[in-house]
Amino acid sequence: MKKTLVVFLALCATGIICGLAYADCPDVDAVCAKMTGGGGAMNVGDLKVGMCWKSWTCETCKDGGTLAQECNSKYPACEGNCAVCTGYSSCWNKTGKEIFLLVD
């Protein structure tokens, strides 16, 4: 037990274990994009998105559908038809389906 604790503390000191466990994922500015048909979309505004450490990478803390619904609530110009696109991933519509959009 004592030897295990010493090894664990040594790895924490080098950041191998504890550094990853407490890695800070910076928030990102996502794009709220109104879908215009044919895979196109118009940028309506930005949404600050919290990022969390999951599965050895930074991912959005909330699911894509929830973020898209936040866009639709925040921007009346969405008319309930906005998706959210992040710089770390792709886009999601309000049902949470991952989609590909070309945002103008």
N, C-alpha and C positions, 0 to 999 in steps of 0.2 A: 504494500500500500504506500509506504513512504517513498519507494523508488518511483512508483507511478506518478505520485504527486510532484516529485522533483522533475521528472521528464515533462509533465504537463506544464509546469511553471516555466521551464526552459523554453518550450515551444511557444508559450504565450509571450515571453520576453522577445522572441524573434518575430512575433506576429503571425506565425504559421497557423495557429489555431484561433487564438482570441482575436486577432486582427480581422480574420475572415468572419468570425461570428458577430462582430460588432461593426462591420464595414458600413460606412455611411454612403448611402445612395443619394446623390443630389436630385432635387426636384427638377422636372423638365417643364417647358412650356409646350403644351400640345396645341394642335390646331383644331378648331371646331369648323367642320367643313360641311356645307349644305350640298347634299347630293343632287346633281343636275341631270342625271341619266347618262347612259352609255359609259359608265365608269368615271365620269368627270365630277368635279366638285368645286365649289366656290368657297374661299376662305371667308368665314364670318367673324372670327375672333379667336382669341387665345384662351387657354384654360391651364392654370397651374396644376400639375399632376405630381402627387407624391410617389416616390419610388421606394421600394422595399427590397431587401436582400432575400431572394428566394431561389432555391435550386442552383446555388453557386453563381448567381448573376443578379443584376438589378432589374426588377420588373415593376410594373405599375402595382401599387398597393391595392387599388380597386380594380374590379373587372372592367373590361372595355365597354360593356353595355351600360354600366352605371355611369361611366365617364361620358358616354355619348348622351345619356339622359340629362346629365349636368349641363352639357352644352345646350341642349334643347330648352332647358329651363332658364339658362342665363341669357341667351340671345333670341329675342322674338323673331329676328330675321331667319332663324332656322326653320320656322313654321313646322316644328316637330320632325324635321327630316335631316338633322345633322348627324354626322358620324364624328368620331374623334380620332385624330392621327397623332402619334407620338414619334419623336426622333429615334427612340430605342426599338420600335417595333413597327407594326403597320397600322391599319385603321380598323375600327369596330363600329358597327351600326348600333342603333338603340336596343336591339335585341341581343347584343353581345356577339354577333357573328363577325368573324374577322373577314375583312374585305380589302380589295385593292382599289385605290382611288388616285386619280391624277388631279391634284389640287391646284387651282389657278390662284 
